[in-house]
C-alpha cells in the first residue's frame, strides 16, 4: 500500500475554509478531526471551516483492502484588531492616524476610495466630515477592518464691529464678547498680540 500526503501543515485565517483531497476516485476515504471526530465517511475531498487549531486525519482504503493514513495540522491565525477612535478637528487641519497593533499591510480608505497604502499611518487634510477605513492584514493575509469618523468642528462666529476711522495716534478699543479659550489679535502693521479679551 503506497503512502499519500495531505501536504505540509498549514496556517489559515480563522473562519476560512480548508479544502483538501486524498486518494483516487476508486478509494474509500474517511475524514476525521482531532477536535470533532468523524467528519465524513465518503468522498475524496474535504471542505471544512476552521475555527480553532486542529488536526485533520484522512483514512484511505484501497480496493484491495489496504488502508493508509495521513494527518494535516492546521493552525488558526487571528487577524490584527486595531482600535481607532472617532475624533473632531478644525476644518483644514491634518488628521493623523496610526494602527496600534503589528500588521503586515494597511490599506486606508477615504469615503470608500483607496487613498493610501501605508503600514506606518495615514495623514489627510480634513475639510468636511468623513469616514476613514483601515483595512489591515497580518503575515498570513488575514484581514480586519476598523473605521473612524473625522468630524469637522464648526468655525467660531464672532464680530468686532464695523470698520471705523480714528485720528492719528488715537487709541482704538476693540472688545470681543462671548466665551473663548484663546484670542489672538494681529494687524497688518504690528506683531501678534495675545490677549484673552481685548
C-alpha positions, 0 to 999 in steps of 0.5 A: 500500500503506497503512502499519500500526503495531505501536504505540509501543515498549514496556517489559515485565517480563522473562519476560512475554509480548508479544502483538501483531497486524498486518494483516487476516485476508486478509494474509500476515504474517511475524514476525521478531526482531532477536535470533532471526530468523524467528519465524513465517511465518503468522498475524496475531498474535504471542505471544512471551516476552521475555527480553532487549531486542529488536526485533520486525519484522512483514512484511505482504503484501497480496493484491495483492502489496504488502508493508509493514513495521513494527518494535516495540522492546521493552525488558526491565525487571528487577524490584527484588531486595531482600535481607532477612535472617532475624533473632531478637528478644525476644518483644514487641519491634518488628521493623523492616524496610526494602527496600534497593533503589528500588521503586515499591510494597511490599506486606508480608505477615504469615503470608500476610495483607496487613498493610501497604502501605508503600514506606518499611518495615514495623514489627510487634510480634513475639510468636511466630515468623513469616514476613514477605513483601515483595512489591515492584514497580518503575515498570513493575509488575514484581514480586519477592518476598523473605521473612524469618523473625522468630524469637522468642528464648526468655525467660531462666529464672532464680530468686532464691529464695523470698520471705523476711522480714528485720528492719528495716534488715537487709541482704538478699543476693540472688545470681543464678547462671548466665551473663548479659550484663546484670542489672538489679535494681529494687524497688518502693521504690528506683531501678534498680540495675545490677549484673552479679551481685548 
